[in-house]
Amino acid sequence: MVELVGDPGLALHLLAWILAGSALGTLSGLVPGLHANNFALLLAGIAPAVPGPPLFVGAGMLAAGVVHTFLNAVPAMALGVPDAEMAVTALPGHRMVLAGRGYEAIRLSALGSLLAVLVAIPLAVPITWGVTAAYPTIRSNLSVLLAAIVVALIASERTWRGRAGGALSFTLAALLGAATLDLSPDAPLEAGGTLAPLFAGLFGAPVLIDAIRGSGIPPQESATIAMPRWLVGATAVAGAVAGAVVGYLPGISAAIAAVAVLVFVPGDAGDRGYIVATSGVDTANTIFALFALLAIGQPRTGVMVAFENVGAPLELPVLLSGVLIAGVIGFVVVITAGDAYLELVGQTEYWKISAAVLGLLVVLSYLFTGLLGILVFVVAAAIGMVPVRLRARRVHLMGVLIGPLMLGV
């Protein structure tokens, strides 16, 4: 870090990598159905061929991962196609867009992510110390802990129909995950296996299928945030802290952590709270995953797997500086690009967009997992319709990851 400060040329070189990573994160975040893990592993495949110090390449990867967590909320809101981390945001965000509050929803997501960066960096060391101390106990009782989380999620549904739908959705998704997660089919791109078709089918396709018969996106109203500032801050801070849990525990997504966060946040956060909390968890997870790699030597995200693959050193001052810069960039870009994204989608016949995006998801499924990926996508889409039709939260579909972990598959 001292060398960077003393050498402006070296600092500019690092900044160039951070800016390049931020540009890639913007692109990946705005492509519906492109999961962060697939994107990170694509980066890992390309990075060794790119000339540059491993530390700078790693900083660029982290910047891409951080900015991706800012931008991936946009297709979740405009098109209803989230990646795994934004699964719980898709429905509340979509509802706000359909109510003409899309600009507000984008700003809530941007605030949740930016505040998470500002909170997670200073809290990373003490939280990591505490979680690391408890990690052996957590790891040895992981199946019990995950089972308790599943029961709590199902019990939190407001109706018996919703609870039954949640239980059925979790079971079907868990069986699908057990059958497909470990598959390594031949495909044009080797970038993350079956995650892309699984999450595109479970969380994206059902919204798009229903949207074909919908009336599209209405004109959007004021961007004024109708949520008390203190509640935005409290929800974002709670989301940032929950990001530590996501960073250390396998199978616990931002969607699940956000549901838990809102139980402890005072006031009626509603859909706005979901968006702030999930964005906070998602972005903070990128930071805590870096510390998890340092503390327990295990990469918990696709970005950190890619980071390890390029042999980047864990120079925290440099890397955290890059994360902070990427957070500011992501905040600015998500507001400007998000508004334009909504306007573009609003000016186009929605059934055409839905059909085109469904086609894109099929193409991505094929690129990442070949013909088998298309079959996985279709089956996942059918299972993804279950909670929608039974009026249960779609977060139960995260059983695709939790179920196999519980069973040790």
PLY file of the C-alpha trace (Angstrom):
ply
format ascii 1.0
element vertex 409
property float x
property float y
property float z
element edge 408
property int vertex1
property int vertex2
end_header
0.00 0.00 0.00
2.89 2.36 0.83
4.46 1.60 -2.55
1.20 2.50 -4.31
0.93 5.82 -2.47
4.53 6.67 -3.30
4.23 5.75 -6.98
1.43 7.61 -8.82
1.98 5.49 -11.93
1.42 2.29 -9.97
-1.70 3.75 -8.32
-3.11 4.74 -11.73
-2.39 1.23 -13.01
-4.39 -0.22 -10.10
-7.20 2.28 -10.69
-7.35 1.23 -14.34
-7.87 -2.40 -13.27
-10.58 -1.37 -10.81
-12.35 0.66 -13.51
-12.09 -2.22 -15.98
-13.50 -4.63 -13.40
-16.31 -2.19 -12.62
-17.20 -2.00 -16.31
-17.35 -5.80 -16.53
-19.46 -5.95 -13.36
-21.87 -3.43 -14.87
-22.22 -5.52 -18.01
-22.71 -8.79 -16.14
-25.16 -7.27 -13.67
-27.41 -5.98 -16.44
-27.56 -9.28 -18.34
-30.62 -11.19 -17.08
-29.84 -14.71 -15.92
-26.05 -14.30 -15.80
-25.19 -15.54 -12.33
-22.27 -13.92 -10.51
-20.51 -17.28 -10.12
-20.65 -17.99 -13.86
-19.32 -14.53 -14.57
-16.52 -14.89 -12.02
-15.39 -18.22 -13.43
-15.42 -16.75 -16.93
-13.13 -14.04 -15.56
-10.89 -16.68 -14.02
-10.56 -18.39 -17.38
-9.61 -15.15 -19.11
-7.45 -13.58 -16.39
-4.30 -15.75 -16.77
-4.02 -14.58 -20.38
-4.26 -10.90 -19.39
-0.90 -9.27 -18.60
-0.81 -7.63 -15.20
0.26 -8.15 -11.58
-1.89 -10.81 -9.86
-2.79 -8.31 -7.12
-4.19 -5.87 -9.67
-6.04 -8.64 -11.53
-7.54 -9.76 -8.22
-8.55 -6.19 -7.37
-10.27 -5.94 -10.75
-12.15 -9.17 -10.06
-13.31 -7.94 -6.67
-14.43 -4.66 -8.23
-16.39 -6.60 -10.84
-18.03 -8.68 -8.12
-18.98 -5.62 -6.04
-20.43 -3.66 -8.97
-22.31 -6.77 -10.12
-24.13 -6.80 -6.77
-25.25 -3.20 -7.36
-26.47 -3.77 -10.92
-28.05 -7.22 -10.66
-31.08 -5.67 -8.94
-32.05 -3.89 -12.17
-33.06 -6.90 -14.32
-34.65 -8.39 -11.21
-36.94 -5.36 -11.05
-37.45 -4.59 -14.73
-37.68 -8.15 -16.04
-38.13 -10.31 -12.98
-34.96 -12.29 -13.73
-32.70 -12.35 -10.66
-29.54 -14.28 -10.03
-29.54 -16.39 -6.88
-28.53 -13.58 -4.55
-31.43 -11.37 -5.64
-34.12 -14.06 -5.61
-36.17 -12.54 -2.82
-35.89 -9.06 -4.35
-37.48 -10.00 -7.66
-41.06 -10.07 -6.47
-41.02 -6.99 -4.16
-38.96 -5.00 -6.69
-41.22 -6.09 -9.52
-44.25 -5.04 -7.50
-42.80 -1.59 -6.96
-42.04 -1.21 -10.67
-45.58 -2.24 -11.60
-46.86 0.33 -9.08
-44.83 3.04 -10.82
-42.21 3.20 -8.05
-39.32 1.68 -10.01
-37.02 4.69 -9.72
-37.49 4.62 -5.96
-36.81 0.87 -5.86
-33.54 1.34 -7.74
-32.41 4.02 -5.31
-33.33 1.87 -2.32
-31.25 -0.97 -3.74
-28.34 1.39 -4.44
-28.47 2.78 -0.89
-28.65 -0.71 0.61
-25.53 -1.77 -1.29
-23.53 1.41 -0.66
-24.31 1.52 3.05
-23.36 -2.14 3.27
-19.92 -1.35 1.82
-19.41 1.51 4.27
-20.49 -0.63 7.24
-18.93 -3.96 6.28
-15.37 -2.68 5.82
-14.89 -1.40 9.41
-16.88 -4.30 10.91
-15.18 -7.02 8.89
-12.31 -7.63 11.35
-14.34 -7.95 14.61
-17.17 -9.91 12.97
-14.70 -12.22 11.24
-12.93 -12.82 14.56
-16.21 -13.77 16.25
-17.47 -15.96 13.42
-14.09 -17.69 13.09
-14.14 -18.57 16.79
-17.59 -20.13 16.43
-16.97 -21.66 13.00
-15.87 -25.17 14.16
-19.08 -25.54 16.18
-21.20 -24.17 13.33
-19.54 -26.46 10.82
-20.04 -29.59 12.92
-23.75 -28.76 13.37
-24.38 -27.34 9.92
-27.16 -29.78 8.96
-29.09 -29.01 12.15
-28.65 -25.27 11.67
-29.82 -25.41 8.05
-32.82 -27.55 9.02
-33.80 -25.00 11.66
-33.58 -22.21 9.08
-35.80 -24.15 6.67
-38.42 -24.79 9.35
-38.37 -21.12 10.34
-38.82 -19.99 6.74
-41.78 -22.30 6.20
-43.35 -21.34 9.55
-43.03 -17.65 8.66
-45.60 -18.00 5.87
-48.85 -16.34 6.86
-51.28 -19.05 5.71
-51.41 -22.83 5.84
-51.59 -22.84 2.05
-48.40 -20.83 1.95
-46.68 -23.17 4.41
-47.70 -26.20 2.36
-46.50 -24.46 -0.79
-43.23 -23.56 0.88
-42.63 -27.13 2.05
-43.44 -28.55 -1.39
-41.30 -25.96 -3.15
-38.35 -26.66 -0.86
-38.64 -30.43 -1.31
-38.85 -30.29 -5.10
-35.98 -27.80 -5.34
-33.84 -29.89 -2.96
-34.38 -32.99 -5.08
-33.51 -31.04 -8.22
-30.33 -29.73 -6.60
-29.29 -33.18 -5.40
-29.76 -34.54 -8.92
-27.99 -31.77 -10.86
-25.52 -29.69 -8.83
-22.62 -32.10 -9.19
-23.10 -32.66 -12.91
-20.27 -31.55 -15.19
-21.72 -31.78 -18.69
-19.81 -30.89 -21.82
-20.60 -27.31 -22.82
-19.20 -24.54 -25.05
-18.16 -22.56 -21.94
-16.77 -24.11 -18.77
-18.02 -21.56 -16.28
-19.83 -22.80 -13.24
-21.81 -25.91 -14.15
-25.54 -26.06 -13.62
-26.00 -22.94 -11.49
-27.03 -20.79 -14.46
-29.91 -22.98 -15.75
-31.02 -23.84 -12.20
-31.44 -20.26 -11.01
-32.67 -18.95 -14.35
-35.37 -21.63 -14.36
-36.34 -21.45 -10.69
-36.43 -17.68 -10.29
-36.49 -16.06 -13.73
-38.65 -18.15 -16.06
-41.85 -18.17 -13.92
-41.99 -14.37 -13.82
-41.35 -14.10 -17.56
-43.96 -16.72 -18.41
-46.60 -14.88 -16.41
-45.46 -11.53 -17.81
-46.15 -12.60 -21.41
-49.84 -12.17 -20.63
-49.29 -8.97 -18.65
-49.66 -5.35 -19.69
-46.00 -4.43 -19.27
-44.33 -1.71 -17.22
-46.42 1.40 -16.54
-44.97 4.93 -16.56
-42.72 5.46 -13.55
-43.37 8.22 -11.04
-41.12 10.22 -8.72
-37.84 8.79 -7.45
-38.51 10.17 -3.95
-37.83 7.53 -1.28
-40.95 6.96 0.82
-39.12 5.15 3.61
-37.79 6.87 6.75
-34.05 7.51 6.58
-33.43 5.82 9.91
-35.24 2.69 8.70
-33.22 2.62 5.47
-30.03 2.90 7.53
-31.06 0.32 10.14
-32.11 -2.18 7.47
-28.92 -1.70 5.46
-26.73 -2.09 8.55
-28.58 -5.26 9.56
-28.17 -6.54 6.02
-24.44 -5.82 6.10
-24.03 -7.77 9.34
-26.09 -10.64 7.91
-23.70 -10.62 4.94
-21.10 -12.07 7.29
-23.32 -15.10 7.85
-23.76 -15.54 4.10
-20.01 -15.20 3.64
-19.25 -18.05 6.04
-22.17 -20.48 5.85
-22.64 -22.52 2.67
-26.16 -22.62 1.28
-27.35 -19.45 3.03
-28.14 -16.90 0.33
-28.81 -13.20 0.51
-32.48 -14.02 -0.01
-32.67 -16.13 3.15
-30.59 -13.70 5.20
-32.84 -10.82 4.15
-35.94 -12.64 5.42
-34.20 -13.09 8.79
-33.01 -9.46 8.84
-36.53 -8.07 8.51
-37.63 -10.00 11.59
-35.21 -7.94 13.69
-35.61 -4.56 11.98
-38.11 -2.33 13.81
-40.98 -0.73 11.91
-42.94 -1.85 8.86
-40.23 -2.20 6.23
-42.41 -4.03 3.68
-41.25 -4.38 0.08
-38.85 -1.47 0.46
-37.17 -3.21 3.38
-36.76 -6.41 1.38
-34.95 -4.51 -1.35
-32.63 -2.62 1.02
-31.86 -5.70 3.12
-31.18 -8.05 0.22
-28.99 -5.54 -1.58
-27.07 -4.96 1.65
-26.56 -8.66 2.29
-25.54 -9.32 -1.31
-22.90 -6.59 -1.44
-21.56 -7.17 2.09
-21.19 -10.85 1.25
-18.56 -9.94 -1.34
-16.49 -8.22 1.35
-16.94 -10.85 4.05
-16.14 -13.61 1.55
-12.72 -12.01 1.17
-12.19 -12.17 4.93
-13.53 -15.73 5.02
-10.86 -16.73 2.51
-8.24 -15.07 4.71
-9.54 -16.53 8.00
-10.55 -20.10 7.12
-8.93 -20.53 3.72
-12.19 -21.36 1.93
-13.56 -19.39 -1.04
-17.31 -18.96 -0.44
-18.25 -17.25 -3.70
-17.46 -17.70 -7.36
-15.58 -14.41 -7.30
-13.28 -15.70 -4.56
-12.73 -18.97 -6.42
-11.64 -16.91 -9.42
-9.50 -14.73 -7.13
-7.66 -17.83 -5.88
-7.24 -19.18 -9.41
-5.18 -16.18 -10.49
-2.95 -16.40 -7.41
-3.77 -12.91 -6.17
-2.17 -12.09 -2.79
-4.43 -11.10 0.11
-3.18 -7.53 0.46
-6.19 -6.21 2.38
-5.44 -2.43 2.30
-5.18 -2.49 -1.49
-8.14 -4.81 -2.01
-10.45 -2.96 0.38
-9.53 0.36 -1.24
-10.58 -1.17 -4.54
-13.84 -2.41 -3.01
-14.63 1.08 -1.69
-13.95 2.70 -5.08
-16.05 0.04 -6.82
-18.88 0.66 -4.34
-19.00 4.36 -5.21
-18.90 3.53 -8.92
-21.65 0.96 -8.53
-23.86 3.43 -6.66
-23.61 6.04 -9.43
-23.97 3.57 -12.29
-26.97 1.68 -10.89
-29.02 4.88 -10.60
-28.20 6.19 -14.08
-28.24 2.85 -15.90
-31.20 1.56 -13.87
-33.44 4.47 -14.78
-32.52 4.14 -18.46
-33.11 0.36 -18.28
-36.62 0.86 -16.93
-37.41 3.49 -19.55
-36.23 1.24 -22.37
-38.23 -1.72 -21.12
-41.28 0.50 -20.59
-41.18 1.64 -24.22
-41.16 -1.90 -25.60
-44.02 -4.39 -25.85
-43.48 -6.49 -22.75
-44.45 -9.83 -24.24
-41.67 -9.40 -26.80
-39.16 -8.65 -24.05
-40.32 -11.64 -22.01
-40.06 -13.97 -24.99
-36.63 -12.59 -25.93
-35.27 -12.92 -22.39
-36.64 -16.47 -22.10
-34.75 -17.24 -25.29
-31.61 -15.64 -23.83
-31.91 -17.81 -20.72
-32.15 -20.92 -22.88
-29.03 -19.83 -24.79
-27.11 -19.17 -21.55
-28.19 -22.56 -20.23
-26.80 -24.19 -23.35
-23.54 -22.21 -23.25
-22.83 -23.11 -19.63
-24.12 -26.71 -19.54
-24.90 -27.87 -23.07
-28.10 -29.64 -24.06
-28.46 -31.01 -20.54
-28.64 -27.43 -19.31
-31.74 -26.78 -21.39
-33.45 -29.78 -19.79
-32.42 -28.58 -16.32
-33.79 -25.12 -17.15
-37.17 -26.51 -18.23
-37.54 -28.71 -15.12
-36.42 -25.85 -12.86
-38.95 -23.52 -14.50
-41.76 -25.99 -13.79
-40.71 -26.25 -10.13
-40.36 -22.47 -9.97
-44.07 -22.13 -10.75
-45.05 -24.05 -7.60
-44.63 -21.27 -5.00
-46.12 -18.75 -7.42
-49.29 -20.77 -7.84
-49.54 -21.71 -4.14
-48.86 -18.12 -3.00
-45.71 -18.93 -1.06
-42.47 -16.96 -1.06
-40.02 -18.05 -3.70
-37.17 -18.02 -1.20
-38.10 -21.66 -0.42
-36.66 -22.57 -3.80
-33.22 -22.00 -2.27
-33.69 -25.61 -1.17
-31.82 -26.31 -4.41
-28.65 -25.48 -2.43
-29.70 -26.08 1.17
-31.22 -29.53 0.61
-28.07 -31.19 -0.75
-25.99 -29.59 2.03
-28.36 -30.90 4.70
-28.17 -34.39 3.26
-24.43 -34.22 2.70
-24.90 -34.89 -1.00
0 1
1 2
2 3
3 4
4 5
5 6
6 7
7 8
8 9
9 10
10 11
11 12
12 13
13 14
14 15
15 16
16 17
17 18
18 19
19 20
20 21
21 22
22 23
23 24
24 25
25 26
26 27
27 28
28 29
29 30
30 31
31 32
32 33
33 34
34 35
35 36
36 37
37 38
38 39
39 40
40 41
41 42
42 43
43 44
44 45
45 46
46 47
47 48
48 49
49 50
50 51
51 52
52 53
53 54
54 55
55 56
56 57
57 58
58 59
59 60
60 61
61 62
62 63
63 64
64 65
65 66
66 67
67 68
68 69
69 70
70 71
71 72
72 73
73 74
74 75
75 76
76 77
77 78
78 79
79 80
80 81
81 82
82 83
83 84
84 85
85 86
86 87
87 88
88 89
89 90
90 91
91 92
92 93
93 94
94 95
95 96
96 97
97 98
98 99
99 100
100 101
101 102
102 103
103 104
104 105
105 106
106 107
107 108
108 109
109 110
110 111
111 112
112 113
113 114
114 115
115 116
116 117
117 118
118 119
119 120
120 121
121 122
122 123
123 124
124 125
125 126
126 127
127 128
128 129
129 130
130 131
131 132
132 133
133 134
134 135
135 136
136 137
137 138
138 139
139 140
140 141
141 142
142 143
143 144
144 145
145 146
146 147
147 148
148 149
149 150
150 151
151 152
152 153
153 154
154 155
155 156
156 157
157 158
158 159
159 160
160 161
161 162
162 163
163 164
164 165
165 166
166 167
167 168
168 169
169 170
170 171
171 172
172 173
173 174
174 175
175 176
176 177
177 178
178 179
179 180
180 181
181 182
182 183
183 184
184 185
185 186
186 187
187 188
188 189
189 190
190 191
191 192
192 193
193 194
194 195
195 196
196 197
197 198
198 199
199 200
200 201
201 202
202 203
203 204
204 205
205 206
206 207
207 208
208 209
209 210
210 211
211 212
212 213
213 214
214 215
215 216
216 217
217 218
218 219
219 220
220 221
221 222
222 223
223 224
224 225
225 226
226 227
227 228
228 229
229 230
230 231
231 232
232 233
233 234
234 235
235 236
236 237
237 238
238 239
239 240
240 241
241 242
242 243
243 244
244 245
245 246
246 247
247 248
248 249
249 250
250 251
251 252
252 253
253 254
254 255
255 256
256 257
257 258
258 259
259 260
260 261
261 262
262 263
263 264
264 265
265 266
266 267
267 268
268 269
269 270
270 271
271 272
272 273
273 274
274 275
275 276
276 277
277 278
278 279
279 280
280 281
281 282
282 283
283 284
284 285
285 286
286 287
287 288
288 289
289 290
290 291
291 292
292 293
293 294
294 295
295 296
296 297
297 298
298 299
299 300
300 301
301 302
302 303
303 304
304 305
305 306
306 307
307 308
308 309
309 310
310 311
311 312
312 313
313 314
314 315
315 316
316 317
317 318
318 319
319 320
320 321
321 322
322 323
323 324
324 325
325 326
326 327
327 328
328 329
329 330
330 331
331 332
332 333
333 334
334 335
335 336
336 337
337 338
338 339
339 340
340 341
341 342
342 343
343 344
344 345
345 346
346 347
347 348
348 349
349 350
350 351
351 352
352 353
353 354
354 355
355 356
356 357
357 358
358 359
359 360
360 361
361 362
362 363
363 364
364 365
365 366
366 367
367 368
368 369
369 370
370 371
371 372
372 373
373 374
374 375
375 376
376 377
377 378
378 379
379 380
380 381
381 382
382 383
383 384
384 385
385 386
386 387
387 388
388 389
389 390
390 391
391 392
392 393
393 394
394 395
395 396
396 397
397 398
398 399
399 400
400 401
401 402
402 403
403 404
404 405
405 406
406 407
407 408
